[in-house]
Amino acid sequence: MVVFSLDEDRLICAFSGQMDTVTTANLTSEVTARVAETPGPVVFDLAEVDYVSSAFLRLCLQVGKQKGPGQLSLVHVKPQVLKVLKIAGFDKILSVGPS
């Protein structure tokens, strides 16, 4: 599940649950459409996410490319999710912050 909100010009996408392949596939078109409508940066709030699959990592890459360098941040990342993001090298290409 994802809840969208605006904070000034930033789009906040607050995800919850497990971001597995099926869940991510169901959310991808809605997320990318909202991102396209928003001129400012995007924040993926992962405070309520306990698991991410390669499909969610792919969504992060897609949005990162769509918005451009420095325009996607992942915040409130739980330790187990942060570990996956670091193994995949996402901490080197995106702004990733622990909870």
C-alpha positions in Angstrom: 0.0 0.0 0.0 1.1 3.6 -0.6 -0.3 6.9 0.6 0.7 10.1 -1.3 1.1 13.5 0.2 2.7 16.8 -0.8 5.1 18.7 1.5 5.7 22.0 -0.3 7.0 20.8 -3.7 8.0 17.3 -2.5 6.0 14.2 -3.2 5.9 11.9 -0.2 5.1 8.2 -1.0 4.6 6.5 2.3 4.7 2.7 1.7 3.5 0.1 4.1 3.6 -3.7 4.3 5.9 -5.9 2.4 7.1 -4.5 -1.0 7.2 -7.9 -2.7 6.9 -8.5 -6.4 3.1 -8.6 -6.6 2.5 -5.6 -4.3 5.1 -3.5 -6.1 3.7 -4.5 -9.5 0.3 -3.4 -8.4 1.6 0.0 -7.3 4.2 0.8 -10.0 1.9 2.6 -12.5 0.2 4.7 -9.8 3.6 5.7 -8.3 5.2 6.6 -11.6 2.2 8.6 -12.7 2.2 10.6 -9.5 5.9 11.1 -9.8 5.5 12.4 -13.4 2.9 14.9 -12.2 5.2 16.3 -9.5 7.8 18.8 -10.5 9.8 18.6 -7.3 11.8 15.9 -5.6 10.3 12.6 -4.4 10.6 10.9 -1.0 9.9 7.2 -0.4 9.0 6.9 3.3 9.7 3.3 4.3 8.9 3.5 8.0 6.2 0.8 7.7 8.1 -1.5 5.3 9.7 -4.6 6.6 10.7 -6.3 3.3 11.6 -5.1 -0.2 12.0 -7.4 -3.3 14.0 -6.8 -6.4 10.8 -5.4 -8.0 10.8 -2.6 -5.4 14.5 -1.9 -6.1 13.6 -1.7 -9.8 10.9 0.9 -9.0 13.4 2.9 -7.0 15.7 2.9 -10.0 12.9 3.8 -12.4 11.8 6.8 -10.2 15.4 7.8 -9.7 16.0 7.9 -13.5 12.6 9.6 -14.1 13.4 12.5 -11.6 17.1 12.8 -12.2 20.1 12.8 -9.9 19.5 13.8 -6.2 15.7 13.9 -6.6 14.7 10.6 -4.9 15.3 10.0 -1.2 14.5 6.9 0.9 13.8 7.8 4.5 12.9 6.0 7.7 14.5 2.8 6.4 14.4 -0.1 8.9 17.7 -1.9 9.5 16.7 -5.1 7.6 15.6 -3.1 4.6 18.7 -0.9 4.8 20.9 -4.0 4.7 19.3 -5.0 1.4 19.6 -1.5 -0.1 23.3 -1.4 0.9 24.0 -4.9 -0.5 22.4 -3.7 -3.8 24.6 -0.5 -3.7 21.6 1.8 -3.5 23.2 3.8 -0.7 25.8 4.9 -3.3 23.4 6.1 -5.9 20.4 7.3 -3.8 19.9 9.2 -0.6 19.1 6.5 1.9 18.5 7.2 5.6 17.8 4.8 8.5 15.0 5.3 10.9 
